[in-house]
Amino acid sequence: MKNLWCKNTSNCYTNYHSKFGFYFINQCLACEAIPEWAIPLPNVTYLPLDVEMENVFGTESLLMTDQAFNNSTYFRFEYAHGYLTKLPRNICEFYVVFIDVSYNLFEEIGNISCLRILDTLKMNKNRLTFVSNKTFAEMPKLRYIDLSGNKITKLDFNILNYPRTNILYIHLDENHLHTLDIGNIIVPNNTFCMLSYKDNKHPIKISNSKHFNLAESNSYLCGDIDFSNVRLNIHPFMTIVTNPVDLYKFVKCGKLEYHGATYDCDCTFAEFLPLKYNDFNRLFGALLFKSTCQNPEPLRGISVTELFYNESLHHLMVCDVQDGCPNIGRCKCVCTSQPSTDSLIIECSNQNCTDLPHVVPVTEHKIVLSMEGNQIQSVSSKYYFNAVKILNLAGNPVQSFDESIGNFTNAVEIKLTDHLLDTLPRSVQPLDPNVFVFGQKGIPCNCDNRWIGEWRKFKKALYPLYCSNDKNVSIEDFVSLKTDCDSKQVSLLPLYSLIPLILSLILMWKLRHRRYDVEIIRSQFQPIDENIQRRWKIDVYISFDEDNDDVRLFVLQILESFFRRKKISTYIPDRDSLPGRTKEQNIINNLQNCKYCLILQSSDMYDLDKSKSFTKRMEYKLAWDMFTDKTLCKILVINFDKSEKEAFQGMKTKALYRRGMGFKIYDRKHSLYEKIAEVFSEPLASNTKHVRQRQRTISAYLRQKSK
């Protein structure tokens, strides 16, 4: 059934439907056209059921009928003003749609999950004390429940079991609840007609055990709720929104009946005053003129309607805030939330404090911090500075602010009428100078503070700041006077003109010494051509000094074993060079076939008096050129025995180290294997065809040579 517009008092969209055989009912009709107590299918016959009591205690009974019936016959069972304590034991054998056992002796509802087509359950005026959230879980067609006038003291969380049920009306009036979770008041993303807790015998404490939040869950609410003549500790909707002003966005329909009730008209209540009156009236009860304030004392007895319109009373709607309120040693503060002025007031005056509080309560409001009459000499950075609206430091011997003064971006007043300041940090310049109230206390007018006068003139300061060394002159007037500061500035002009030249020279020097870093960065961000990638047949080309026994043993036994475990193929020149080619040809051809290159540097590896130093130098230069030309993916340089990097291609090697492609094997703080796995992170699939072809070539060459 498509969505319809409900024209009842709730005015809600809904897509609820209830199905009995061929007949459908949408919730709009259920809320508007059909009375709460009526059977929803007036054109269907409901046969009555008789009950036979089997004992005088009401614990054993049997349903009976003398009329013929079949699988399409519906029944109604009514037995009011009796002494039943349990439902008849054969009730599951009938298609019961309506049950009325009001004014009996039931102490529990029992297991009724077999009544899957039950529409109405009336168990009012019994002796029930508890309702489980499993009671109605398997009853998708249950529409109306009346449990009023019982002795219920406790409800499981979410007794309505939405969205598994489609209950429209539930009455829990005149019970004995002391606490109530929001999960038994609201029905997220569903619509109901009435949920009533009116005339409860005790005040009810509302809680939100699951920390449900409408905005975070992106949910909506729609339905009428009745708490008439019940005293609540808090309005239910106040527990489920972060910003009460946005409440109307999520509670788009339905109203709350709360007439005859009393409110705690404190700061929590005040959070809702920015709502439009129509939304406020709908969410706080249609008969607001009958609802009054219970607390605080100055507002006791005032109607909620009068309080809404009389803005002169809004400042009285406050709360004491305990959590996070500063209280260290002799520095004790009192914190008060006052939503009407968008303020959290932290009063710490005359408490022998020597610093601003390190921690303040969590709040959505601006902070008014009063530290008057303390012993604060220095103001240092605090995380909440950007939330401070007013800071009162009158009566404090403040001698300095640190650079964090620039974080007072939302401040409208910083009072410093008894300061001992000699200057201000330059970070104050983005702020409005009218924020600062210096009173009659001034600061020295000298060359170092000249910028303060220029800042105040440029920002058009309204309140004067006098020179402490000349009471009749403001610092703005001091800027206009001809002083020695002007000649000092003129003498410094040649020096200032050299600054761009010096900066240019520094930049050129940096670029020259870091030019290889630029090449590496450019290479890392350049894509590699697909034709080059298809040419790769081996993962890693290993360049090392074959004449160094320690290095050769490390490569062939330790490093090669690690690569095999990681399924990374390697090319080792002395082992894998194809016979019949020069060393230069082998280097060029095999480097082009490899994706990565590992250069294991050791002492004397590049010495010109060594026979193989030429090939090692060639391997390094060729690997670098191929890497920067994007025909080689990455290079990893490993320093085996503290060899000097400056000896050969030192600037390039240093650049590789800076870019994370270098490793010192004697560095015990880091793992060589982790570094290799990090740099060579994407090995090729094993190319067995290429390996076999190379082995056949070498074998054929050796056979021919032996002949």
Protein Blocks (a to p, Z undefined) as FASTA:
>chain_A
ZZdddfbfnopadfbdcdehjaccdfklmmmmpcfklcfblkbccdddddddfbfnopac
cdddfbdcdfkbccddddehiabfbdcfklmmpccfbdcfehiabfbebjaklmmmbfbd
cfehiabfbdcfklmmmmmkbmbdcfehiabfbdcehklopakbccfbdcfehiabfbdc
fklmbcghiacfbdcfehiabdcddddfkopafklnopaceddddfehiacfbdfklmmc
fblmlmmmmmmgccddfehiacdddfklmmmmmpcfklmmmmnojblmlpccfbdfklgo
iafklmmmmmmlmmmmccddfehpacehjlccdddddfknopacddfehklpabdcfbdc
ddfbdcdddfehiabfbdcddfklmmpfbdcfehiacfbdcfklmmmmmbcbdcffkgcb
fbdcfklmmpcfklpcgbjadcdddfklmmmmmmmmmnopabdcddfklmkbcfklmmmp
ccfklmmmmmmmmmmmmmmmmmmmmmmmmmmmmmmmmmmmmmmmpccdfklmmmpmbfbd
cdddfklmklmmmmmmmmmmmmmmnopacddfklmocghiafklmmmmmmmmpmbdcddd
dehklgckbmklmmmmmmmmmmmmmmmnopafbdcdddfkopafklnoklmmmmmmmnop
accfklmkbcfklmmmmmmmmccdddfklmmmmmmmmmmmmmmmmZZ
